[in-house]
Amino acid sequence: MANAEIGVIGGSGFYSFLEDVTEVQVDTPYGPPSDSLFLGELAGRRVAFLPRHGRGHHLPPHRINYRANL
């Protein structure tokens, strides 16, 4: 897996800020997170982004696997 200097768990609007994006599927001891990790660049820094509510905002707050996201 590629390295990132910064990790962001945020809203779906963050996608548009990243350049040179690759998608990485991960699994954790707590199950899968809300979505894949999206690795890209922002202002010259490597950033890993996880959409908190999943792609397309399909997970309501009570269905988010917070432990897996962290």
mmCIF file of the N, C-alpha and C atoms, coordinates in Angstrom:
data_MODEL
# 
_entry.id   MODEL 
# 
loop_
_atom_site.group_PDB 
_atom_site.id 
_atom_site.type_symbol 
_atom_site.label_atom_id 
_atom_site.label_alt_id 
_atom_site.label_comp_id 
_atom_site.label_asym_id 
_atom_site.label_entity_id 
_atom_site.label_seq_id 
_atom_site.pdbx_PDB_ins_code 
_atom_site.Cartn_x 
_atom_site.Cartn_y 
_atom_site.Cartn_z 
_atom_site.occupancy 
_atom_site.B_iso_or_equiv 
_atom_site.pdbx_formal_charge 
_atom_site.auth_seq_id 
_atom_site.auth_comp_id 
_atom_site.auth_asym_id 
_atom_site.auth_atom_id 
_atom_site.pdbx_PDB_model_num 
ATOM 1   N N  . MET A 1 1  ? 0.852   -1.183 0.000  1.00 0.00 ? 1  MET A N  1 
ATOM 2   C CA . MET A 1 1  ? 0.000   0.000  0.000  1.00 0.00 ? 1  MET A CA 1 
ATOM 3   C C  . MET A 1 1  ? 0.892   1.239  0.000  1.00 0.00 ? 1  MET A C  1 
ATOM 4   N N  . ALA A 1 2  ? 0.459   2.242  -0.720 1.00 0.00 ? 2  ALA A N  1 
ATOM 5   C CA . ALA A 1 2  ? 1.195   3.497  -0.786 1.00 0.00 ? 2  ALA A CA 1 
ATOM 6   C C  . ALA A 1 2  ? 1.108   4.244  0.536  1.00 0.00 ? 2  ALA A C  1 
ATOM 7   N N  . ASN A 1 3  ? 2.082   5.083  0.766  1.00 0.00 ? 3  ASN A N  1 
ATOM 8   C CA . ASN A 1 3  ? 2.115   5.892  1.990  1.00 0.00 ? 3  ASN A CA 1 
ATOM 9   C C  . ASN A 1 3  ? 1.428   7.232  1.769  1.00 0.00 ? 3  ASN A C  1 
ATOM 10  N N  . ALA A 1 4  ? 0.934   7.791  2.864  1.00 0.00 ? 4  ALA A N  1 
ATOM 11  C CA . ALA A 1 4  ? 0.340   9.127  2.833  1.00 0.00 ? 4  ALA A CA 1 
ATOM 12  C C  . ALA A 1 4  ? 0.824   9.882  4.059  1.00 0.00 ? 4  ALA A C  1 
ATOM 13  N N  . GLU A 1 5  ? 1.046   11.168 3.899  1.00 0.00 ? 5  GLU A N  1 
ATOM 14  C CA . GLU A 1 5  ? 1.465   12.017 5.015  1.00 0.00 ? 5  GLU A CA 1 
ATOM 15  C C  . GLU A 1 5  ? 0.284   12.448 5.871  1.00 0.00 ? 5  GLU A C  1 
ATOM 16  N N  . ILE A 1 6  ? -0.869  12.554 5.247  1.00 0.00 ? 6  ILE A N  1 
ATOM 17  C CA . ILE A 1 6  ? -2.054  13.092 5.909  1.00 0.00 ? 6  ILE A CA 1 
ATOM 18  C C  . ILE A 1 6  ? -3.232  12.160 5.641  1.00 0.00 ? 6  ILE A C  1 
ATOM 19  N N  . GLY A 1 7  ? -4.043  11.924 6.657  1.00 0.00 ? 7  GLY A N  1 
ATOM 20  C CA . GLY A 1 7  ? -5.261  11.143 6.500  1.00 0.00 ? 7  GLY A CA 1 
ATOM 21  C C  . GLY A 1 7  ? -6.471  12.002 6.809  1.00 0.00 ? 7  GLY A C  1 
ATOM 22  N N  . VAL A 1 8  ? -7.491  11.909 5.964  1.00 0.00 ? 8  VAL A N  1 
ATOM 23  C CA . VAL A 1 8  ? -8.706  12.705 6.134  1.00 0.00 ? 8  VAL A CA 1 
ATOM 24  C C  . VAL A 1 8  ? -9.916  11.775 6.090  1.00 0.00 ? 8  VAL A C  1 
ATOM 25  N N  . ILE A 1 9  ? -10.759 11.851 7.109  1.00 0.00 ? 9  ILE A N  1 
ATOM 26  C CA . ILE A 1 9  ? -12.068 11.207 7.077  1.00 0.00 ? 9  ILE A CA 1 
ATOM 27  C C  . ILE A 1 9  ? -13.056 12.347 6.930  1.00 0.00 ? 9  ILE A C  1 
ATOM 28  N N  . GLY A 1 10 ? -13.723 12.405 5.798  1.00 0.00 ? 10 GLY A N  1 
ATOM 29  C CA . GLY A 1 10 ? -14.554 13.579 5.567  1.00 0.00 ? 10 GLY A CA 1 
ATOM 30  C C  . GLY A 1 10 ? -15.720 13.329 4.649  1.00 0.00 ? 10 GLY A C  1 
ATOM 31  N N  . GLY A 1 11 ? -16.272 14.425 4.163  1.00 0.00 ? 11 GLY A N  1 
ATOM 32  C CA . GLY A 1 11 ? -17.442 14.382 3.310  1.00 0.00 ? 11 GLY A CA 1 
ATOM 33  C C  . GLY A 1 11 ? -17.096 14.188 1.848  1.00 0.00 ? 11 GLY A C  1 
ATOM 34  N N  . SER A 1 12 ? -18.107 13.926 1.067  1.00 0.00 ? 12 SER A N  1 
ATOM 35  C CA . SER A 1 12 ? -17.913 13.573 -0.333 1.00 0.00 ? 12 SER A CA 1 
ATOM 36  C C  . SER A 1 12 ? -17.336 14.713 -1.175 1.00 0.00 ? 12 SER A C  1 
ATOM 37  N N  . GLY A 1 13 ? -17.436 15.933 -0.738 1.00 0.00 ? 13 GLY A N  1 
ATOM 38  C CA . GLY A 1 13 ? -16.891 17.051 -1.488 1.00 0.00 ? 13 GLY A CA 1 
ATOM 39  C C  . GLY A 1 13 ? -15.378 17.073 -1.560 1.00 0.00 ? 13 GLY A C  1 
ATOM 40  N N  . PHE A 1 14 ? -14.718 16.294 -0.729 1.00 0.00 ? 14 PHE A N  1 
ATOM 41  C CA . PHE A 1 14 ? -13.254 16.305 -0.686 1.00 0.00 ? 14 PHE A CA 1 
ATOM 42  C C  . PHE A 1 14 ? -12.632 15.668 -1.925 1.00 0.00 ? 14 PHE A C  1 
ATOM 43  N N  . TYR A 1 15 ? -13.363 14.785 -2.611 1.00 0.00 ? 15 TYR A N  1 
ATOM 44  C CA . TYR A 1 15 ? -12.821 14.126 -3.806 1.00 0.00 ? 15 TYR A CA 1 
ATOM 45  C C  . TYR A 1 15 ? -12.248 15.128 -4.791 1.00 0.00 ? 15 TYR A C  1 
ATOM 46  N N  . SER A 1 16 ? -12.942 16.215 -4.992 1.00 0.00 ? 16 SER A N  1 
ATOM 47  C CA . SER A 1 16 ? -12.565 17.168 -6.034 1.00 0.00 ? 16 SER A CA 1 
ATOM 48  C C  . SER A 1 16 ? -11.242 17.875 -5.758 1.00 0.00 ? 16 SER A C  1 
ATOM 49  N N  . PHE A 1 17 ? -10.749 17.825 -4.540 1.00 0.00 ? 17 PHE A N  1 
ATOM 50  C CA . PHE A 1 17 ? -9.494  18.497 -4.210 1.00 0.00 ? 17 PHE A CA 1 
ATOM 51  C C  . PHE A 1 17 ? -8.270  17.655 -4.551 1.00 0.00 ? 17 PHE A C  1 
ATOM 52  N N  . LEU A 1 18 ? -8.420  16.340 -4.671 1.00 0.00 ? 18 LEU A N  1 
ATOM 53  C CA . LEU A 1 18 ? -7.283  15.445 -4.875 1.00 0.00 ? 18 LEU A CA 1 
ATOM 54  C C  . LEU A 1 18 ? -6.918  15.314 -6.346 1.00 0.00 ? 18 LEU A C  1 
ATOM 55  N N  . GLU A 1 19 ? -5.610  15.179 -6.594 1.00 0.00 ? 19 GLU A N  1 
ATOM 56  C CA . GLU A 1 19 ? -5.099  14.932 -7.940 1.00 0.00 ? 19 GLU A CA 1 
ATOM 57  C C  . GLU A 1 19 ? -4.372  13.597 -7.939 1.00 0.00 ? 19 GLU A C  1 
ATOM 58  N N  . ASP A 1 20 ? -4.264  12.985 -9.112 1.00 0.00 ? 20 ASP A N  1 
ATOM 59  C CA . ASP A 1 20 ? -3.540  11.720 -9.282 1.00 0.00 ? 20 ASP A CA 1 
ATOM 60  C C  . ASP A 1 20 ? -4.040  10.669 -8.281 1.00 0.00 ? 20 ASP A C  1 
ATOM 61  N N  . VAL A 1 21 ? -5.327  10.404 -8.307 1.00 0.00 ? 21 VAL A N  1 
ATOM 62  C CA . VAL A 1 21 ? -5.995  9.569  -7.301 1.00 0.00 ? 21 VAL A CA 1 
ATOM 63  C C  . VAL A 1 21 ? -5.929  8.087  -7.670 1.00 0.00 ? 21 VAL A C  1 
ATOM 64  N N  . THR A 1 22 ? -5.620  7.268  -6.665 1.00 0.00 ? 22 THR A N  1 
ATOM 65  C CA . THR A 1 22 ? -5.732  5.819  -6.784 1.00 0.00 ? 22 THR A CA 1 
ATOM 66  C C  . THR A 1 22 ? -6.635  5.321  -5.662 1.00 0.00 ? 22 THR A C  1 
ATOM 67  N N  . GLU A 1 23 ? -7.364  4.258  -5.945 1.00 0.00 ? 23 GLU A N  1 
ATOM 68  C CA . GLU A 1 23 ? -8.300  3.690  -4.982 1.00 0.00 ? 23 GLU A CA 1 
ATOM 69  C C  . GLU A 1 23 ? -7.699  2.415  -4.403 1.00 0.00 ? 23 GLU A C  1 
ATOM 70  N N  . VAL A 1 24 ? -7.745  2.290  -3.072 1.00 0.00 ? 24 VAL A N  1 
ATOM 71  C CA . VAL A 1 24 ? -7.197  1.123  -2.385 1.00 0.00 ? 24 VAL A CA 1 
ATOM 72  C C  . VAL A 1 24 ? -8.265  0.550  -1.467 1.00 0.00 ? 24 VAL A C  1 
ATOM 73  N N  . GLN A 1 25 ? -8.606  -0.717 -1.673 1.00 0.00 ? 25 GLN A N  1 
ATOM 74  C CA . GLN A 1 25 ? -9.566  -1.367 -0.786 1.00 0.00 ? 25 GLN A CA 1 
ATOM 75  C C  . GLN A 1 25 ? -8.817  -1.950 0.399  1.00 0.00 ? 25 GLN A C  1 
ATOM 76  N N  . VAL A 1 26 ? -9.344  -1.728 1.591  1.00 0.00 ? 26 VAL A N  1 
ATOM 77  C CA . VAL A 1 26 ? -8.708  -2.226 2.810  1.00 0.00 ? 26 VAL A CA 1 
ATOM 78  C C  . VAL A 1 26 ? -9.728  -2.990 3.644  1.00 0.00 ? 26 VAL A C  1 
ATOM 79  N N  . ASP A 1 27 ? -9.212  -3.837 4.513  1.00 0.00 ? 27 ASP A N  1 
ATOM 80  C CA . ASP A 1 27 ? -10.039 -4.521 5.495  1.00 0.00 ? 27 ASP A CA 1 
ATOM 81  C C  . ASP A 1 27 ? -9.348  -4.338 6.834  1.00 0.00 ? 27 ASP A C  1 
ATOM 82  N N  . THR A 1 28 ? -10.099 -4.334 7.892  1.00 0.00 ? 28 THR A N  1 
ATOM 83  C CA . THR A 1 28 ? -9.547  -4.122 9.228  1.00 0.00 ? 28 THR A CA 1 
ATOM 84  C C  . THR A 1 28 ? -10.017 -5.242 10.142 1.00 0.00 ? 28 THR A C  1 
ATOM 85  N N  . PRO A 1 29 ? -9.453  -5.349 11.346 1.00 0.00 ? 29 PRO A N  1 
ATOM 86  C CA . PRO A 1 29 ? -9.954  -6.334 12.310 1.00 0.00 ? 29 PRO A CA 1 
ATOM 87  C C  . PRO A 1 29 ? -11.416 -6.096 12.684 1.00 0.00 ? 29 PRO A C  1 
ATOM 88  N N  . TYR A 1 30 ? -11.936 -4.896 12.398 1.00 0.00 ? 30 TYR A N  1 
ATOM 89  C CA . TYR A 1 30 ? -13.318 -4.540 12.722 1.00 0.00 ? 30 TYR A CA 1 
ATOM 90  C C  . TYR A 1 30 ? -14.241 -4.631 11.511 1.00 0.00 ? 30 TYR A C  1 
ATOM 91  N N  . GLY A 1 31 ? -13.756 -5.179 10.423 1.00 0.00 ? 31 GLY A N  1 
ATOM 92  C CA . GLY A 1 31 ? -14.527 -5.267 9.188  1.00 0.00 ? 31 GLY A CA 1 
ATOM 93  C C  . GLY A 1 31 ? -14.132 -4.160 8.226  1.00 0.00 ? 31 GLY A C  1 
ATOM 94  N N  . PRO A 1 32 ? -14.860 -4.037 7.147  1.00 0.00 ? 32 PRO A N  1 
ATOM 95  C CA . PRO A 1 32 ? -14.509 -3.011 6.158  1.00 0.00 ? 32 PRO A CA 1 
ATOM 96  C C  . PRO A 1 32 ? -14.910 -1.612 6.625  1.00 0.00 ? 32 PRO A C  1 
ATOM 97  N N  . PRO A 1 33 ? -14.125 -0.604 6.223  1.00 0.00 ? 33 PRO A N  1 
ATOM 98  C CA . PRO A 1 33 ? -14.517 0.781  6.519  1.00 0.00 ? 33 PRO A CA 1 
ATOM 99  C C  . PRO A 1 33 ? -15.670 1.218  5.615  1.00 0.00 ? 33 PRO A C  1 
ATOM 100 N N  . SER A 1 34 ? -16.054 2.457  5.716  1.00 0.00 ? 34 SER A N  1 
ATOM 101 C CA . SER A 1 34 ? -17.188 3.001  4.958  1.00 0.00 ? 34 SER A CA 1 
ATOM 102 C C  . SER A 1 34 ? -17.012 2.886  3.449  1.00 0.00 ? 34 SER A C  1 
ATOM 103 N N  . ASP A 1 35 ? -15.780 2.910  2.985  1.00 0.00 ? 35 ASP A N  1 
ATOM 104 C CA . ASP A 1 35 ? -15.497 2.842  1.550  1.00 0.00 ? 35 ASP A CA 1 
ATOM 105 C C  . ASP A 1 35 ? -14.016 2.545  1.372  1.00 0.00 ? 35 ASP A C  1 
ATOM 106 N N  . SER A 1 36 ? -13.570 2.525  0.127  1.00 0.00 ? 36 SER A N  1 
ATOM 107 C CA . SER A 1 36 ? -12.150 2.392  -0.170 1.00 0.00 ? 36 SER A CA 1 
ATOM 108 C C  . SER A 1 36 ? -11.422 3.647  0.292  1.00 0.00 ? 36 SER A C  1 
ATOM 109 N N  . LEU A 1 37 ? -10.109 3.533  0.451  1.00 0.00 ? 37 LEU A N  1 
ATOM 110 C CA . LEU A 1 37 ? -9.275  4.711  0.676  1.00 0.00 ? 37 LEU A CA 1 
ATOM 111 C C  . LEU A 1 37 ? -8.921  5.288  -0.684 1.00 0.00 ? 37 LEU A C  1 
ATOM 112 N N  . PHE A 1 38 ? -8.906  6.590  -0.769 1.00 0.00 ? 38 PHE A N  1 
ATOM 113 C CA . PHE A 1 38 ? -8.517  7.263  -1.993 1.00 0.00 ? 38 PHE A CA 1 
ATOM 114 C C  . PHE A 1 38 ? -7.218  8.000  -1.704 1.00 0.00 ? 38 PHE A C  1 
ATOM 115 N N  . LEU A 1 39 ? -6.157  7.593  -2.398 1.00 0.00 ? 39 LEU A N  1 
ATOM 116 C CA . LEU A 1 39 ? -4.841  8.195  -2.207 1.00 0.00 ? 39 LEU A CA 1 
ATOM 117 C C  . LEU A 1 39 ? -4.575  9.153  -3.353 1.00 0.00 ? 39 LEU A C  1 
ATOM 118 N N  . GLY A 1 40 ? -4.159  10.361 -3.007 1.00 0.00 ? 40 GLY A N  1 
ATOM 119 C CA . GLY A 1 40 ? -3.889  11.357 -4.031 1.00 0.00 ? 40 GLY A CA 1 
ATOM 120 C C  . GLY A 1 40 ? -2.999  12.451 -3.488 1.00 0.00 ? 40 GLY A C  1 
ATOM 121 N N  . GLU A 1 41 ? -2.867  13.496 -4.270 1.00 0.00 ? 41 GLU A N  1 
ATOM 122 C CA . GLU A 1 41 ? -2.041  14.634 -3.870 1.00 0.00 ? 41 GLU A CA 1 
ATOM 123 C C  . GLU A 1 41 ? -2.902  15.874 -3.705 1.00 0.00 ? 41 GLU A C  1 
ATOM 124 N N  . LEU A 1 42 ? -2.534  16.644 -2.698 1.00 0.00 ? 42 LEU A N  1 
ATOM 125 C CA . LEU A 1 42 ? -3.181  17.926 -2.432 1.00 0.00 ? 42 LEU A CA 1 
ATOM 126 C C  . LEU A 1 42 ? -2.086  18.889 -2.005 1.00 0.00 ? 42 LEU A C  1 
ATOM 127 N N  . ALA A 1 43 ? -1.883  19.931 -2.779 1.00 0.00 ? 43 ALA A N  1 
ATOM 128 C CA . ALA A 1 43 ? -0.849  20.932 -2.488 1.00 0.00 ? 43 ALA A CA 1 
ATOM 129 C C  . ALA A 1 43 ? 0.518   20.280 -2.304 1.00 0.00 ? 43 ALA A C  1 
ATOM 130 N N  . GLY A 1 44 ? 0.816   19.274 -3.145 1.00 0.00 ? 44 GLY A N  1 
ATOM 131 C CA . GLY A 1 44 ? 2.122   18.623 -3.100 1.00 0.00 ? 44 GLY A CA 1 
ATOM 132 C C  . GLY A 1 44 ? 2.302   17.606 -1.987 1.00 0.00 ? 44 GLY A C  1 
ATOM 133 N N  . ARG A 1 45 ? 1.279   17.317 -1.234 1.00 0.00 ? 45 ARG A N  1 
ATOM 134 C CA . ARG A 1 45 ? 1.352   16.337 -0.138 1.00 0.00 ? 45 ARG A CA 1 
ATOM 135 C C  . ARG A 1 45 ? 0.536   15.111 -0.485 1.00 0.00 ? 45 ARG A C  1 
ATOM 136 N N  . ARG A 1 46 ? 1.005   13.936 -0.066 1.00 0.00 ? 46 ARG A N  1 
ATOM 137 C CA . ARG A 1 46 ? 0.261   12.689 -0.252 1.00 0.00 ? 46 ARG A CA 1 
ATOM 138 C C  . ARG A 1 46 ? -0.825  12.609 0.810  1.00 0.00 ? 46 ARG A C  1 
ATOM 139 N N  . VAL A 1 47 ? -2.058  12.404 0.374  1.00 0.00 ? 47 VAL A N  1 
ATOM 140 C CA . VAL A 1 47 ? -3.216  12.399 1.265  1.00 0.00 ? 47 VAL A CA 1 
ATOM 141 C C  . VAL A 1 47 ? -4.005  11.111 1.059  1.00 0.00 ? 47 VAL A C  1 
ATOM 142 N N  . ALA A 1 48 ? -4.445  10.520 2.170  1.00 0.00 ? 48 ALA A N  1 
ATOM 143 C CA . ALA A 1 48 ? -5.376  9.394  2.130  1.00 0.00 ? 48 ALA A CA 1 
ATOM 144 C C  . ALA A 1 48 ? -6.730  9.920  2.587  1.00 0.00 ? 48 ALA A C  1 
ATOM 145 N N  . PHE A 1 49 ? -7.739  9.693  1.768  1.00 0.00 ? 49 PHE A N  1 
ATOM 146 C CA . PHE A 1 49 ? -9.083  10.187 2.061  1.00 0.00 ? 49 PHE A CA 1 
ATOM 147 C C  . PHE A 1 49 ? -10.049 9.017  2.188  1.00 0.00 ? 49 PHE A C  1 
ATOM 148 N N  . LEU A 1 50 ? -10.860 9.034  3.246  1.00 0.00 ? 50 LEU A N  1 
ATOM 149 C CA . LEU A 1 50 ? -11.916 8.047  3.447  1.00 0.00 ? 50 LEU A CA 1 
ATOM 150 C C  . LEU A 1 50 ? -13.246 8.785  3.561  1.00 0.00 ? 50 LEU A C  1 
ATOM 151 N N  . PRO A 1 51 ? -14.181 8.543  2.634  1.00 0.00 ? 51 PRO A N  1 
ATOM 152 C CA . PRO A 1 51 ? -15.494 9.184  2.752  1.00 0.00 ? 51 PRO A CA 1 
ATOM 153 C C  . PRO A 1 51 ? -16.291 8.560  3.900  1.00 0.00 ? 51 PRO A C  1 
ATOM 154 N N  . ARG A 1 52 ? -16.565 9.330  4.903  1.00 0.00 ? 52 ARG A N  1 
ATOM 155 C CA . ARG A 1 52 ? -17.184 8.848  6.143  1.00 0.00 ? 52 ARG A CA 1 
ATOM 156 C C  . ARG A 1 52 ? -18.519 8.145  5.907  1.00 0.00 ? 52 ARG A C  1 
ATOM 157 N N  . HIS A 1 53 ? -19.343 8.680  5.018  1.00 0.00 ? 53 HIS A N  1 
ATOM 158 C CA . HIS A 1 53 ? -20.660 8.092  4.749  1.00 0.00 ? 53 HIS A CA 1 
ATOM 159 C C  . HIS A 1 53 ? -20.661 7.216  3.501  1.00 0.00 ? 53 HIS A C  1 
ATOM 160 N N  . GLY A 1 54 ? -19.466 6.891  2.994  1.00 0.00 ? 54 GLY A N  1 
ATOM 161 C CA . GLY A 1 54 ? -19.364 6.065  1.800  1.00 0.00 ? 54 GLY A CA 1 
ATOM 162 C C  . GLY A 1 54 ? -19.570 6.865  0.531  1.00 0.00 ? 54 GLY A C  1 
ATOM 163 N N  . ARG A 1 55 ? -19.194 6.248  -0.565 1.00 0.00 ? 55 ARG A N  1 
ATOM 164 C CA . ARG A 1 55 ? -19.349 6.874  -1.875 1.00 0.00 ? 55 ARG A CA 1 
ATOM 165 C C  . ARG A 1 55 ? -20.828 7.142  -2.137 1.00 0.00 ? 55 ARG A C  1 
ATOM 166 N N  . GLY A 1 56 ? -21.153 8.332  -2.534 1.00 0.00 ? 56 GLY A N  1 
ATOM 167 C CA . GLY A 1 56 ? -22.541 8.684  -2.787 1.00 0.00 ? 56 GLY A CA 1 
ATOM 168 C C  . GLY A 1 56 ? -23.355 8.909  -1.527 1.00 0.00 ? 56 GLY A C  1 
ATOM 169 N N  . HIS A 1 57 ? -22.678 9.019  -0.394 1.00 0.00 ? 57 HIS A N  1 
ATOM 170 C CA . HIS A 1 57 ? -23.328 9.315  0.888  1.00 0.00 ? 57 HIS A CA 1 
ATOM 171 C C  . HIS A 1 57 ? -24.462 8.314  1.176  1.00 0.00 ? 57 HIS A C  1 
ATOM 172 N N  . HIS A 1 58 ? -24.158 7.017  1.049  1.00 0.00 ? 58 HIS A N  1 
ATOM 173 C CA . HIS A 1 58 ? -25.195 5.993  1.203  1.00 0.00 ? 58 HIS A CA 1 
ATOM 174 C C  . HIS A 1 58 ? -25.333 5.428  2.616  1.00 0.00 ? 58 HIS A C  1 
ATOM 175 N N  . LEU A 1 59 ? -24.410 5.759  3.523  1.00 0.00 ? 59 LEU A N  1 
ATOM 176 C CA . LEU A 1 59 ? -24.492 5.247  4.896  1.00 0.00 ? 59 LEU A CA 1 
ATOM 177 C C  . LEU A 1 59 ? -25.015 6.314  5.851  1.00 0.00 ? 59 LEU A C  1 
ATOM 178 N N  . PRO A 1 60 ? -26.134 6.059  6.524  1.00 0.00 ? 60 PRO A N  1 
ATOM 179 C CA . PRO A 1 60 ? -26.586 7.002  7.549  1.00 0.00 ? 60 PRO A CA 1 
ATOM 180 C C  . PRO A 1 60 ? -25.672 6.903  8.775  1.00 0.00 ? 60 PRO A C  1 
ATOM 181 N N  . PRO A 1 61 ? -25.636 7.920  9.619  1.00 0.00 ? 61 PRO A N  1 
ATOM 182 C CA . PRO A 1 61 ? -24.713 7.941  10.760 1.00 0.00 ? 61 PRO A CA 1 
ATOM 183 C C  . PRO A 1 61 ? -24.757 6.696  11.644 1.00 0.00 ? 61 PRO A C  1 
ATOM 184 N N  . HIS A 1 62 ? -25.909 6.116  11.859 1.00 0.00 ? 62 HIS A N  1 
ATOM 185 C CA . HIS A 1 62 ? -25.986 4.966  12.758 1.00 0.00 ? 62 HIS A CA 1 
ATOM 186 C C  . HIS A 1 62 ? -25.472 3.678  12.114 1.00 0.00 ? 62 HIS A C  1 
ATOM 187 N N  . ARG A 1 63 ? -25.161 3.695  10.808 1.00 0.00 ? 63 ARG A N  1 
ATOM 188 C CA . ARG A 1 63 ? -24.664 2.506  10.116 1.00 0.00 ? 63 ARG A CA 1 
ATOM 189 C C  . ARG A 1 63 ? -23.170 2.581  9.804  1.00 0.00 ? 63 ARG A C  1 
ATOM 190 N N  . ILE A 1 64 ? -22.506 3.658  10.192 1.00 0.00 ? 64 ILE A N  1 
ATOM 191 C CA . ILE A 1 64 ? -21.081 3.815  9.917  1.00 0.00 ? 64 ILE A CA 1 
ATOM 192 C C  . ILE A 1 64 ? -20.278 2.930  10.868 1.00 0.00 ? 64 ILE A C  1 
ATOM 193 N N  . ASN A 1 65 ? -19.326 2.188  10.309 1.00 0.00 ? 65 ASN A N  1 
ATOM 194 C CA . ASN A 1 65 ? -18.440 1.342  11.104 1.00 0.00 ? 65 ASN A CA 1 
ATOM 195 C C  . ASN A 1 65 ? -17.259 2.214  11.578 1.00 0.00 ? 65 ASN A C  1 
ATOM 196 N N  . TYR A 1 66 ? -17.500 2.983  12.626 1.00 0.00 ? 66 TYR A N  1 
ATOM 197 C CA . TYR A 1 66 ? -16.506 3.956  13.091 1.00 0.00 ? 66 TYR A CA 1 
ATOM 198 C C  . TYR A 1 66 ? -15.188 3.306  13.481 1.00 0.00 ? 66 TYR A C  1 
ATOM 199 N N  . ARG A 1 67 ? -15.229 2.154  14.121 1.00 0.00 ? 67 ARG A N  1 
ATOM 200 C CA . ARG A 1 67 ? -13.980 1.487  14.522 1.00 0.00 ? 67 ARG A CA 1 
ATOM 201 C C  . ARG A 1 67 ? -13.149 1.127  13.299 1.00 0.00 ? 67 ARG A C  1 
ATOM 202 N N  . ALA A 1 68 ? -13.777 0.621  12.267 1.00 0.00 ? 68 ALA A N  1 
ATOM 203 C CA . ALA A 1 68 ? -13.040 0.282  11.052 1.00 0.00 ? 68 ALA A CA 1 
ATOM 204 C C  . ALA A 1 68 ? -12.499 1.536  10.369 1.00 0.00 ? 68 ALA A C  1 
ATOM 205 N N  . ASN A 1 69 ? -13.248 2.620  10.410 1.00 0.00 ? 69 ASN A N  1 
ATOM 206 C CA . ASN A 1 69 ? -12.788 3.856  9.780  1.00 0.00 ? 69 ASN A CA 1 
ATOM 207 C C  . ASN A 1 69 ? -11.532 4.403  10.443 1.00 0.00 ? 69 ASN A C  1 
ATOM 208 N N  . LEU A 1 70 ? -11.401 4.210  11.735 1.00 0.00 ? 70 LEU A N  1 
ATOM 209 C CA . LEU A 1 70 ? -10.222 4.726  12.423 1.00 0.00 ? 70 LEU A CA 1 
ATOM 210 C C  . LEU A 1 70 ? -9.073  3.772  12.327 1.00 0.00 ? 70 LEU A C  1 
# 
